[in-house]
Amino acid sequence: MSTPYAKLPAWADYGLIPLINLSVAFIVAGFVVMLVGENPFRAAVILVEGAFGKGTGIAFTLFYATTFIFTGLSVAVAAHCSLFNIGTEGQAYIGGLGIALVCLSFDSVLPWWVIFPIAIVAAAAFGALWGLIPAYLQAKRGSHIVITTIMFNFIAASTMVYLLVGALKPAGSQAPQTRNFLAGAELPKLNWVIELFGAKIRSAPLNICFLLALVMAFLVWLLIWRTRLGYEMRTYGHSPKAARYAGISETRIIITAMMISGALAGMMALNPVMGDQHNVAIDFVSGAGYVGIAVALMGRLHPVGIVLAAILFGMLYQGGAELAFEMPAISRDMIVIIQGLVILFAGALEHMFRPYIQALFASISPKSVGMQAVRGTGA
C-alpha cells in the first residue's frame, strides 16, 4: 500500500518547498555558469552584492520589486478564483494609457500629491475595464480566459503603438512616446530612506509606488482572507459546483475577480511611468506581466510570499546587470536563462519535491507513529 501524504504545516508549504525549489534552480544555474568557464560561487557573490551590497543596488532592486508586486498580486487575485490571468501585460499597458491622459492633462496645473491619487484611480479603472472584457466572455460565452487574455495582450500592445505614433506623440518628435511630464506628474523618490541607514545613492528610481505596492498587498490579504467576497472567490476557485450550489453567482464572481486583477495590473504602470521615465513609451511594461505569473506562483498566491518573491526577482534583475558587467562571459541572455530556471522550478515544477516532503512528514507525524505502534501491537 502506498504511503499516505500528510497535510504540510504552513511553514513547510509556504517556506520550505519554495526554498528547496529555489535552491535547486540556483544549483542548476551554477552548472550553467560553469559551462561558460566562470566560477559559480563568485558569480553568486557578485549577484547578491550587485543587488544588496550598495545603496544604489538596493534602491534599484526595490524599484524592480515594486513592479513585480503589482503584477504578482494581479495574477494571484484571479488565481484564487481559478482564473489564469495571462493578460496582466496588456492590462498594465492600458493602465499606462489612463495615467498618460491624467498626467498630460493636469501636470501643468496640479501638484504631484493631487495628480497621484487621480492617476491611481485612472490606472486601476483602465486596467479593470481591460480585464472586464475577457471576464465577460468567460462568464457569458464560455471563452477560455487564457486564450482571450493572451489575445488582449496583443491588442493592447498594438493600441499603444497606434496611439504613441499618432495622437499621443508630440508634434515634431520622432520618438514613439508622449512628451515628458512636467514636475507635477513626477513622483518623489524614496532614496532618502535607504540613506538614513548610512548607504550612499547616486541616482535610483525608487519612489513612493513601493509604499503603494505594500499597501495593496495588505489590502489583497484583507480581501482574500477577511471578506465575504474573498471567501466567495476562494470557494469558486476550489469548487465551482459547490459555489453554485451555495448560491454564489458565477458571472458576478468571475467579472469581479478579473476587474480587481486588472486594476492591480493597471496600477503597475505608475511605477515606471510616473516614478522613472516621466512619459509613456513603447514597451514600458517590459515583460513584467509575465514575470508576475512566476512571482505569484513562487509566492504561493499569498501577499507576503509575493512581496518576497518580487524582491527575489528584483535581485535577479539588478544583480544580473552587475553580473553581466563584471563577468563578460555571462551575457544578458545568460541572466535570462537563470531567471527562466527559477521560473521553471518555482512554477512549472513546483510540485516536483512535494510528494517526497509530504511522505516524509507522514512518516514522522505523531499520528503516523501511533498507527505504526497499533499495528505492531496487533501483530
Sequence and secondary structure as in RCSB ss.txt:
>XXXX:A:sequence
MSTPYAKLPAWADYGLIPLINLSVAFIVAGFVVMLVGENPFRAAVILVEGAFGKGTGIAFTLFYATTFIFTGLSV
AVAAHCSLFNIGTEGQAYIGGLGIALVCLSFDSVLPWWVIFPIAIVAAAAFGALWGLIPAYLQAKRGSHIVITTI
MFNFIAASTMVYLLVGALKPAGSQAPQTRNFLAGAELPKLNWVIELFGAKIRSAPLNICFLLALVMAFLVWLLIW
RTRLGYEMRTYGHSPKAARYAGISETRIIITAMMISGALAGMMALNPVMGDQHNVAIDFVSGAGYVGIAVALMGR
LHPVGIVLAAILFGMLYQGGAELAFEMPAISRDMIVIIQGLVILFAGALEHMFRPYIQALFASISPKSVGMQAVR
GTGA
>XXXX:A:secstr
         HHIIIIIHHHHHHHHHHHHHHHHHHHTT  HHHHHHHHHHHHHSSHHHHHHHHHHHHHHHHHHHHH
HHHHHTT    THHHHHHHHHHHHHHHHHHHTTTS HHHHHHHHHHHHHHHHHHHHHHHHHHHHHH   HHHHHH
HHHHHHHHHHHHHHTTTTS TT  SSB     GGG   B HHHHHTTT   SS   BTHHHHHHHHHHHHHHHHH
HSHHHHHHHHHHH HHHHHHTT  HHHHHHHHHHHHHHHHHHTTHHHIIIIISS BTTSSTTHHHHHHHHHHHTT
T HHHHHHHHHHHHHHHHHHHHHHHH TTS HHHHHHHHHHHHIIIIITTTSSHHHHHHHHHHHSHHHHHHHHHH
HHH 
